[in-house]
């Protein structure tokens, strides 16, 4: 086992590197940023077919010592570095080819940006390849690693408010994108968050609205295990909303971008003989660690051969299956 694990990165765009310069986001917020802060690893190499992207990356991370080697070809990078970990942060239609390449090179742990693929067939192929390989894949469904969502998962598992009965999700992302585009990009995160919280795969049973339209709202209704789930995917808004409302027997939890609120059922101060929801003690986090925890988990998986992926190729496939049913 190498004392310092070698980590390679292919794809040096927004999620790969450049979003780290966004002053308002929690840091780290990119794959490069997460690798750099992870103990026991070294960002040994970085690859992009775009010369401009490589040059920007080089300027952005010029303070690293040693500096990552830059490549324009992923196969050449893997052959030279033989890394312990590879992150794939490229467009989803390239994921299958790069996963094949990483598996053939024997990379022990592969981090793949979401969605796991562009088509359900590609996702199924990646799932099959992962099942047959000793290598393990982490799909970057980041909320599985985020402290706030993990706290909600603990509350569900501990039955803090009794049984979870239903979830309503709201996802609005810009004015012009068709609902299907919103669904496959940020909706990927929402569906996986539902799957994670419910320990089951969401399956849509009914659809209202046209996925190809960017007008009004697309509504999906279905189940994740025994939990009823409704999702509201909308266009024509000038604001971003990512929110889940979880309804329990004796309470409610609201979680989303910039939102975490626990509410409990108590004797109503408004109506005799009834209960109302009132604010409960809600955990607070200075940082959620959504990217850094993912990277630390990936590094730990290299040392622990039997450690399962908390966001596997199977999980990535399940999300796309739900989307393509729509």
C-alpha positions in Angstrom: 0.0 0.0 0.0 1.4 3.4 -1.0 2.0 5.8 1.9 0.5 8.7 -0.1 -2.3 7.6 -2.5 -2.1 9.0 -6.0 -5.3 10.6 -7.3 -6.0 11.6 -10.9 -8.7 13.8 -12.2 -10.2 13.9 -15.7 -12.4 16.8 -16.6 -11.3 20.3 -15.5 -14.5 22.3 -16.0 -16.9 23.7 -13.4 -17.4 20.8 -11.1 -13.9 19.5 -11.7 -12.1 22.6 -10.6 -13.3 26.1 -11.6 -16.3 26.4 -9.2 -13.8 26.5 -6.4 -13.4 30.2 -7.3 -17.1 30.9 -6.4 -16.7 33.0 -3.2 -20.2 32.2 -1.9 -20.1 28.4 -2.0 -19.0 26.2 0.9 -15.5 25.0 0.3 -14.4 22.6 -1.1 -17.1 22.6 -3.8 -15.2 20.8 -6.6 -13.4 17.5 -7.1 -10.0 19.2 -7.3 -10.7 21.2 -4.1 -11.8 18.1 -2.3 -8.8 16.0 -3.3 -6.4 18.8 -2.2 -7.8 18.9 1.3 -8.0 15.1 1.8 -5.3 13.7 4.0 -3.0 11.0 2.7 -3.6 11.7 -1.0 -1.9 13.6 -3.7 -3.5 15.2 -6.8 -0.9 13.6 -9.1 -2.4 14.3 -12.5 -5.2 16.2 -14.2 -6.6 15.7 -17.7 -8.8 17.6 -20.1 -9.0 17.7 -23.9 -9.2 21.5 -23.8 -6.0 23.3 -23.7 -7.7 26.4 -22.2 -9.1 24.3 -19.4 -5.7 22.8 -18.6 -4.1 26.3 -18.6 -6.8 27.7 -16.3 -6.4 24.7 -14.0 -2.6 25.2 -13.9 -3.0 28.8 -12.9 -5.7 28.0 -10.3 -3.6 25.3 -8.5 -0.1 26.6 -9.1 0.5 26.7 -5.4 0.4 22.9 -5.1 3.8 21.2 -4.4 4.3 19.0 -6.3 2.2 20.4 -9.1 -0.1 17.9 -10.8 1.0 16.6 -14.2 -1.2 17.8 -17.0 -2.5 15.5 -19.8 -4.8 15.8 -22.8 -5.4 12.1 -23.0 -6.9 10.1 -20.1 -5.4 6.8 -21.2 -1.9 8.3 -21.3 -2.4 9.7 -17.8 -3.5 6.3 -16.4 -0.6 4.5 -18.0 1.9 6.9 -16.6 0.5 7.5 -13.1 -1.2 4.2 -12.2 -3.3 6.1 -9.7 -5.1 4.7 -6.7 -8.1 6.8 -7.4 -9.6 8.4 -10.5 -12.3 11.1 -10.6 -14.4 11.4 -13.8 -15.8 14.9 -14.0 -16.7 15.0 -17.6 -20.0 15.2 -19.5 -22.2 12.1 -18.8 -22.1 10.9 -22.4 -18.3 10.2 -21.8 -18.7 8.3 -18.5 -19.0 4.8 -19.9 -15.9 5.0 -22.0 -13.9 6.4 -19.1 -15.2 3.9 -16.6 -14.2 1.1 -19.0 -10.7 2.7 -19.3 -10.3 3.0 -15.5 -11.5 -0.6 -14.9 -9.1 -1.9 -17.5 -6.3 0.0 -15.9 -7.2 -1.5 -12.5 -7.9 1.7 -10.7 -9.1 0.6 -7.3 -11.6 3.4 -6.6 -13.4 5.5 -9.3 -15.4 8.6 -8.4 -17.9 9.4 -11.2 -19.8 12.7 -11.5 -23.6 12.4 -11.7 -25.6 11.4 -13.6 -23.7 8.1 -13.9 -24.5 8.1 -17.7 -26.5 9.8 -20.3 -28.8 6.9 -21.2 -30.3 4.0 -19.2 -28.5 1.5 -21.4 -25.1 3.1 -20.6 -26.0 3.2 -16.9 -26.9 -0.5 -17.0 -23.6 -1.3 -18.7 -21.6 0.6 -16.0 -23.6 -1.3 -13.3 -22.8 -4.6 -14.9 -19.1 -3.7 -15.3 -18.9 -2.7 -11.6 -20.5 -5.9 -10.5 -17.9 -7.9 -12.3 -14.9 -5.8 -11.2 -12.9 -5.6 -7.9 -12.8 -1.8 -8.5 -15.5 0.2 -6.7 -17.4 3.2 -8.0 -18.7 6.2 -6.1 -21.3 8.3 -7.9 -21.1 11.9 -6.7 -24.6 12.1 -5.3 -23.3 14.6 -2.9 -26.2 14.8 -0.4 -25.4 11.3 0.8 -22.2 12.7 2.2 -23.6 16.0 3.5 -23.9 16.4 7.3 -27.4 17.9 7.2 -28.9 15.1 5.1 -27.1 12.5 7.2 -28.7 14.1 10.3 -32.1 13.8 8.7 -31.4 10.1 7.8 -30.5 9.5 11.5 -33.8 11.1 12.6 -35.7 8.8 10.2 -33.8 5.6 11.3 -34.2 6.5 15.0 -37.9 7.2 14.4 -37.6 10.6 16.1 -41.1 11.6 14.9 -42.4 8.1 14.2 -42.7 6.6 10.8 -41.9 8.6 7.7 -45.2 8.7 5.7 -44.6 11.0 2.7 -42.1 13.3 1.0 -42.8 16.3 -1.2 -39.9 17.6 -3.3 -39.8 21.0 -5.0 -37.2 21.7 -7.7 -37.1 25.0 -9.7 -34.1 25.8 -11.8 -34.3 28.7 -14.2 -36.8 30.0 -16.7 -35.9 28.4 -20.0 -34.7 24.8 -19.4 -37.2 22.1 -20.3 -38.4 20.0 -17.4 -36.6 16.9 -18.7 -33.3 18.8 -18.6 -33.9 20.0 -15.0 -34.9 16.4 -14.1 -31.8 14.8 -15.4 -29.4 17.4 -14.0 -30.5 18.6 -10.6 -33.4 16.2 -10.5 -30.8 13.4 -10.3 -29.7 14.8 -6.9 -33.3 15.1 -5.7 -34.3 11.5 -6.7 -31.1 10.1 -5.1 -31.7 12.1 -1.9 -35.2 10.5 -1.7 -33.7 7.0 -2.4 -31.0 7.6 0.3 -33.5 8.8 2.9 -36.0 6.1 2.3 -33.5 3.2 1.7 -35.6 2.4 -1.4 -35.8 3.4 -5.0 -38.3 5.9 -6.1 -40.6 4.8 -8.9 -43.0 7.3 -10.6 -46.5 6.0 -11.0 -48.2 9.1 -12.4 -47.1 12.1 -14.3 -48.8 15.5 -14.9 -47.3 17.9 -17.4 -45.1 17.6 -20.4 -41.4 16.8 -19.7 -40.4 18.5 -23.0 -42.0 21.8 -22.0 -40.4 24.6 -20.0 -43.8 26.1 -19.1 -45.6 25.6 -15.8 -44.8 22.5 -13.8 -44.1 18.8 -14.2 -45.5 16.8 -11.3 -44.5 13.2 -10.5 -46.2 10.9 -8.0 -45.0 7.6 -6.9 -43.4 5.6 -4.1 -40.0 4.9 -2.5 -40.7 1.7 -0.7 -43.7 2.4 1.5 -43.2 6.2 1.4 -45.4 8.2 -0.9 -43.4 10.7 -2.9 -44.5 13.7 -5.0 -42.1 15.9 -7.0 -42.8 19.3 -8.4 -40.3 20.2 -11.2 -40.8 23.7 -12.6 -39.6 26.2 -15.1 -40.5 29.9 -15.7 -39.1 30.8 -12.3 -36.2 33.3 -11.9 -35.0 31.5 -8.7 -33.5 28.2 -7.6 -35.4 26.0 -5.2 -34.2 22.6 -4.0 -36.3 21.4 -1.1 -37.7 18.3 0.4 -40.6 18.2 3.0 -40.7 15.0 5.0 -43.9 14.3 6.8 -44.0 11.9 9.8 -46.6 10.7 12.3 -45.5 13.2 14.9 -43.5 15.8 13.1 -42.0 17.2 9.9 -38.5 17.9 8.6 -37.8 20.5 5.9 -34.4 20.3 4.2 -32.9 21.9 1.0 -30.4 24.4 -0.2 -29.8 26.7 2.7 -32.7 25.1 4.7 -32.9 22.7 7.6 -35.8 22.7 10.1 -37.2 20.1 12.4 -40.8 20.5 13.7 -42.6 18.4 16.3 -46.2 17.8 17.0 -47.4 19.4 20.3 -50.6 20.4 21.9 -51.9 23.2 19.7 -51.6 26.8 21.1 -54.3 27.7 18.5 -57.0 25.1 18.7 -58.3 23.1 21.7 -58.2 19.3 21.2 -55.7 19.5 18.3 -52.0 19.2 17.8 -49.9 21.6 15.7 -46.4 21.6 14.4 -43.9 23.8 16.3 -40.1 24.3 15.9 -38.0 21.6 17.5 -34.3 21.4 18.2 -32.6 21.4 14.8 -29.0 20.4 14.3 -26.7 23.2 13.0 -23.6 22.8 10.9 -20.9 25.3 10.2 -20.0 23.2 7.2 -21.9 20.2 5.7 -18.7 18.7 4.3 -20.6 17.4 1.3 -17.5 17.3 -1.0 -14.8 16.7 1.5 -16.6 13.8 3.1 -17.1 12.1 -0.3 -13.4 12.5 -1.0 -12.3 11.2 2.4 -14.7 8.2 2.0 -13.2 7.4 -1.4 -9.6 7.5 0.0 -10.7 5.2 2.9 -12.1 2.7 0.4 -8.6 2.2 -1.1 -7.3 1.0 2.2 -10.4 -1.0 3.1 -11.0 -3.5 0.3 -14.3 -4.7 1.8 -15.7 -1.3 2.3 -18.8 -0.9 0.1 -19.6 2.3 -1.8 -22.1 4.5 -0.1 -23.2 5.8 -3.5 -22.7 2.9 -5.9 -23.2 2.3 -9.6 -26.4 0.5 -8.6 -27.6 3.7 -7.0 -26.7 5.8 -10.1 -28.6 3.3 -12.3 -31.7 3.5 -10.0 -31.9 7.3 -10.4 -31.7 7.1 -14.2 -34.3 4.3 -14.3 -36.7 6.5 -12.4 -36.0 9.4 -14.8 -36.4 7.5 -17.9 -39.7 6.0 -16.7 -41.0 9.6 -16.9 
